[in-house]
Amino acid sequence: MQIDLPEKRYYGIGEVARAFGVNTSLIRFWEKEFDALKPKKNAKGNRKFTPQDIKNLQLIYHLVKERGFTLEGAKIHLREEKQKTLSNFDIIQKLEYIKNELVKIKEQL
C-alpha cells in the first residue's frame, strides 16, 4: 500500500488514519497491541507519529489487512522475522511505486 503523506518529522493521528483509510481508534488499538509502535505524546497527550512509526504501521497494515494475518500471527511474524519481512516489504513497496509510475507513463502515451 502506497500512502501519501508529506515529508514531516511528526504526523498527527488524524492524518495517519486518513492516509491509511482507517479509523483513529484502529491506530490507537494497534499502538497498544504492537510494541513497534511508540508514537511520542505532547503535553496534551496527542500522539505524534515519526516516519519510522509510519513505516511500522505500513508493515502492520500489510500483514493484517493485505495478507490476512491475525493480530497474534502478525506479532509473531514481526518478532521472529522482522528483518526479512521489512526487506521484502521494502521491495514490494518499490515495485508498486515503479508499477504506478509505468502506468502513468502508459496513460500519457
FENCOR-V939140 format. One line per field, one symbol per residue. ss: DSSP state (~ for helix, > for strand, _ for the rest). phi: phi as a letter, one per 20 degrees, with the letter a starting at -180 (. if undefined). A space follows every 50 residues. Layout:
ss = ???
phi = ???
//
This chain:
ss = __________>>~~~~~~~~___~~~~~~~~~~______>>_____>>>_ ~~~~~~~~~~~~~~~~____~~~~~~~~~~~~~~~~~~~~~~~~~~~~~~ ~~~~~~~~_
phi = .eddcffbfccffffffffemcffffffffgfedffecffcegenffcee gfffffffffggfeeeemffffffffgffecgffffffffffffffffgf fffffffef
//
